[in-house]
């Protein structure tokens, strides 16, 4: 089996992966797929894409915050105490 590359990325053909789910999760997933008239594979792929999108958002937020000034926790607590907030 050979893979074709386009613009440095793998071709868009789906790849097979084996995942192991607890029986009750698999059963619920099969029921959800049937109710939504979708395949289990489609639901799993969508969930993985959504999770990766959340990771990308988190990484972007970390990158943005990396330029912020660092503040020590102890200094924040002391300042709150001085201002009578705690």
TORKE-544440 format. One record per residue: residue number from 1; x negated, y negated, z of N, C-alpha, C in turn. Coordinates in steps of 0.05 Angstrom, whole numbers. Each point is the difference from the previous one (the first is absolute). Layout:
! residues N
+------+--------+--------+--------+--------+--------+--------+--------+--------+--------+
! zake !    n.x !    n.y !    n.z !   ca.x !   ca.y !   ca.z !    c.x !    c.y !    c.z !
+------+--------+--------+--------+--------+--------+--------+--------+--------+--------+
!  NUM !      X !      Y !      Z !      X !      Y !      Z !      X !      Y !      Z !
...
+------+--------+--------+--------+--------+--------+--------+--------+--------+--------+
This chain:
! residues 86
+------+--------+--------+--------+--------+--------+--------+--------+--------+--------+
! zake !    n.x !    n.y !    n.z !   ca.x !   ca.y !   ca.z !    c.x !    c.y !    c.z !
+------+--------+--------+--------+--------+--------+--------+--------+--------+--------+
!    1 !    -17 !     23 !      0 !     17 !    -23 !      0 !    -18 !    -25 !      0 !
!    2 !      3 !    -17 !    -19 !    -16 !    -24 !     -2 !     17 !    -24 !      7 !
!    3 !    -12 !    -20 !     11 !     14 !    -25 !      6 !     -9 !    -22 !    -18 !
!    4 !     19 !    -16 !     -9 !     -6 !    -23 !    -17 !      0 !    -25 !     17 !
!    5 !    -18 !    -17 !     -6 !     -2 !    -26 !     14 !      9 !    -22 !    -18 !
!    6 !     15 !    -19 !     12 !      8 !    -24 !    -15 !     -6 !    -23 !     18 !
!    7 !    -17 !    -18 !    -10 !     -7 !    -24 !     15 !    -12 !      7 !     28 !
!    8 !    -14 !     21 !      2 !    -13 !      8 !     25 !     19 !     14 !     19 !
!    9 !     25 !      4 !     -7 !     19 !     13 !     17 !      8 !     27 !    -12 !
!   10 !      9 !     18 !     17 !     10 !     25 !    -10 !     25 !     -4 !    -16 !
!   11 !      6 !     17 !    -18 !     25 !     -2 !    -16 !     24 !      1 !     19 !
!   12 !     23 !     -9 !    -10 !     24 !     -3 !     16 !     14 !     27 !      5 !
!   13 !    -11 !     22 !    -10 !     14 !     26 !      3 !      0 !      7 !     30 !
!   14 !     23 !      9 !     10 !      2 !      7 !     28 !    -20 !     23 !      7 !
!   15 !     -9 !      0 !     24 !    -18 !     21 !     10 !     15 !     17 !     21 !
!   16 !     -7 !     25 !      1 !     12 !     18 !     20 !    -15 !     -2 !     26 !
!   17 !     15 !      0 !     22 !    -11 !      1 !     26 !     16 !     19 !     18 !
!   18 !    -12 !     13 !     17 !     14 !     18 !     19 !      1 !    -14 !     27 !
!   19 !     23 !     -2 !     11 !      3 !    -11 !     27 !     15 !     20 !     17 !
!   20 !     -5 !     -1 !     26 !     12 !     18 !     18 !     17 !    -16 !     20 !
!   21 !     26 !      7 !      1 !     18 !    -15 !     18 !     12 !     20 !     20 !
!   22 !      7 !    -10 !     23 !     15 !     17 !     19 !     26 !      8 !    -13 !
!   23 !     10 !     24 !      6 !     24 !      9 !    -13 !     24 !    -19 !      2 !
!   24 !      3 !    -12 !     23 !     23 !    -19 !      4 !     -3 !    -25 !    -17 !
!   25 !    -24 !     -9 !     -4 !     -5 !    -24 !    -17 !      5 !      8 !    -29 !
!   26 !    -10 !     23 !     -8 !      5 !      9 !    -28 !     30 !      3 !     -6 !
!   27 !     14 !     11 !     19 !     29 !      4 !     -3 !     14 !    -28 !     -3 !
!   28 !     -7 !    -19 !     17 !     12 !    -26 !     -1 !     -7 !    -14 !    -27 !
!   29 !    -25 !      4 !     -9 !     -9 !    -12 !    -25 !     16 !     11 !    -23 !
!   30 !      4 !     27 !      0 !     15 !     13 !    -22 !     29 !    -10 !      0 !
!   31 !     12 !     -3 !     24 !     27 !    -11 !      2 !      2 !    -28 !    -10 !
!   32 !    -20 !    -17 !      7 !      0 !    -28 !     -9 !     -3 !     -1 !    -30 !
!   33 !    -18 !     16 !    -11 !     -4 !      1 !    -29 !     26 !      8 !    -15 !
!   34 !     13 !     20 !     11 !     25 !      9 !    -13 !     22 !    -22 !      2 !
!   35 !      2 !    -13 !     23 !     20 !    -21 !      3 !     -6 !    -24 !    -18 !
!   36 !    -25 !     -5 !     -5 !     -8 !    -23 !    -17 !     -3 !      7 !    -29 !
!   37 !      5 !     26 !     -6 !     -4 !     10 !    -28 !    -28 !     -6 !    -10 !
!   38 !    -20 !      5 !     17 !    -28 !     -4 !     -6 !    -15 !     25 !      8 !
!   39 !    -25 !      2 !    -10 !    -16 !     23 !      8 !    -15 !     -6 !     26 !
!   40 !     -7 !     22 !     13 !    -17 !     -3 !     24 !    -26 !    -14 !     -7 !
!   41 !    -12 !      8 !    -22 !    -25 !    -12 !     -9 !      3 !    -30 !     -4 !
!   42 !     23 !     -8 !    -12 !      4 !    -29 !     -4 !      2 !    -15 !     27 !
!   43 !     14 !     12 !     19 !      2 !    -13 !     26 !    -27 !     -2 !     14 !
!   44 !    -15 !     21 !     -1 !    -27 !      0 !     13 !    -18 !    -20 !    -14 !
!   45 !      0 !     -1 !    -27 !    -16 !    -19 !    -15 !      7 !    -28 !      8 !
!   46 !     26 !     -6 !      1 !      9 !    -27 !      8 !    -10 !     -7 !     28 !
!   47 !      3 !     19 !     19 !     -9 !     -6 !     27 !    -30 !     -5 !      2 !
!   48 !    -15 !     15 !    -16 !    -29 !     -4 !      0 !     -7 !    -27 !    -12 !
!   49 !     13 !     -7 !    -22 !     -5 !    -27 !    -13 !      7 !    -22 !     20 !
!   50 !     23 !      2 !     14 !      7 !    -21 !     19 !    -20 !     -2 !     23 !
!   51 !    -10 !     23 !      9 !    -20 !      0 !     21 !    -26 !    -13 !     -9 !
!   52 !     -8 !      6 !    -25 !    -25 !    -12 !    -10 !      4 !    -30 !     -5 !
!   53 !     24 !     -8 !     -8 !      6 !    -29 !     -3 !     -2 !    -14 !     27 !
!   54 !     10 !     12 !     21 !     -2 !    -12 !     27 !    -30 !     -2 !      8 !
!   55 !    -15 !     21 !     -6 !    -29 !     -1 !      6 !    -13 !    -23 !    -15 !
!   56 !      7 !     -4 !    -25 !    -12 !    -22 !    -15 !      7 !    -27 !     12 !
!   57 !     25 !     -3 !      9 !      8 !    -25 !     13 !    -16 !     -4 !     26 !
!   58 !     -3 !     22 !     16 !    -15 !     -2 !     25 !    -29 !     -8 !     -6 !
!   59 !    -12 !     12 !    -20 !    -28 !     -6 !     -7 !     -3 !    -29 !     -9 !
!   60 !     20 !    -10 !    -15 !     -1 !    -28 !     -8 !      3 !    -19 !     24 !
!   61 !     17 !      8 !     19 !      3 !    -17 !     24 !    -26 !      0 !     16 !
!   62 !    -12 !     24 !      3 !    -26 !      1 !     14 !    -21 !    -17 !    -13 !
!   63 !     -1 !      1 !    -27 !    -19 !    -16 !    -14 !      5 !    -30 !      4 !
!   64 !     25 !     -8 !     -1 !      7 !    -28 !      4 !     -7 !     -9 !     28 !
!   65 !      5 !     17 !     20 !     -5 !     -7 !     28 !    -30 !      2 !      6 !
!   66 !    -16 !     13 !    -16 !    -28 !      3 !      6 !    -15 !    -26 !     -1 !
!   67 !     12 !    -20 !    -12 !    -12 !    -27 !     -2 !      7 !    -17 !     24 !
!   68 !     19 !      9 !     17 !      8 !    -15 !     23 !    -21 !      0 !     22 !
!   69 !      0 !    -21 !     16 !    -19 !     -1 !     22 !      7 !     21 !     20 !
!   70 !    -20 !     13 !     11 !      4 !     21 !     19 !      3 !    -12 !     28 !
!   71 !     19 !     10 !     15 !      5 !    -10 !     27 !     -1 !     24 !     19 !
!   72 !    -15 !     -3 !     21 !     -2 !     22 !     20 !     26 !      1 !     17 !
!   73 !      9 !     25 !      5 !     25 !      4 !     15 !     -2 !    -13 !     28 !
!   74 !    -23 !      4 !     13 !     -3 !    -12 !     27 !      3 !    -30 !      0 !
!   75 !    -10 !    -13 !    -21 !      3 !    -29 !     -2 !     29 !     -9 !     -3 !
!   76 !     15 !     16 !    -15 !     29 !     -6 !     -4 !     14 !      3 !     27 !
!   77 !     -5 !     21 !     14 !     13 !      4 !     26 !     -7 !    -22 !     19 !
!   78 !    -25 !     -8 !      2 !     -8 !    -22 !     17 !     14 !    -26 !     -7 !
!   79 !      2 !     -6 !    -26 !     14 !    -24 !     -9 !     29 !      1 !      7 !
!   80 !     13 !     23 !     -3 !     28 !      2 !      8 !      4 !     -5 !     30 !
!   81 !    -19 !     11 !     16 !      2 !     -4 !     28 !     -4 !    -29 !      8 !
!   82 !    -20 !    -14 !    -13 !     -5 !    -29 !      5 !     25 !    -16 !     -6 !
!   83 !     15 !      8 !    -21 !     23 !    -16 !     -8 !     25 !      9 !     15 !
!   84 !     -3 !     18 !     19 !     23 !     10 !     16 !     20 !     17 !    -15 !
!   85 !     -9 !     12 !    -22 !     18 !     17 !    -16 !      2 !     29 !     12 !
!   86 !    -21 !      8 !     15 !      1 !     26 !     13 !    -10 !     -3 !     28 !
+------+--------+--------+--------+--------+--------+--------+--------+--------+--------+
